[in-house]
Amino acid sequence: MKLIKAITSGKKAFILILAIIGILLIGVSYIFSEKNTDDTLTDQAGDELAVYGKMLEDKLCRTLSSLTGENTIEVMITFSGTFETVYAGNIKTDGISNSTYSSEKTLASFTSTGSQNPIIVKRNCPKINGVMIVCLKSLEAEEYSAIKKAACTALNISESKIYIIGGETSYG
């Protein structure tokens, strides 16, 4: 009992325990998850989202490292949904009377080597749910403010979606 209290006393020990529990949960979920081969589109979207997220995290890490002079900054970004593709549509409208119309919408497509492919108008990036920034050194109020403003500007999100922790201090 005394050993457990000695290990779990302090913020660093608490964070370490949470990290170990998180790793164990990820490992257990990986072991018990079943891969469905029919979900190739979902897998591709997930892979694309992972690459996009990693790219944003790496860029933000480099920017914040340049800002603070610290090379041990870690960033995690969470997303709501995935990429959304907007297709062009053909709308056929038949006027039935002055006040009533019926319309039918179909995807606009073009023929390319004998096959019809939908016309992509644009792709919307997924929305960012939140950002967590971890610095090993303790942060002064000015550094905290500069980091938060830089992350808000770079990701175009509100300050309430950013949590910063550094050394013995944490800001959210």
Buried (B, 14 or more C-beta within 10 A) or exposed (E): EEEEEEEEEEEEEEEEEEEEEEEEEEEEEEEEEEEEEEEEEEEEBEEBBEEBBEEBBEEBBEBBBEBBEBEEBEBEBEBEEBEEEEEEEEEEEEEEEEEEEEEEEEEBBEEEEEEEEBEEEEEEEBEBEBBBBBBEBEBEEEBBBBBBEBBBEBBEBEEEBBBBBBEEBBBE
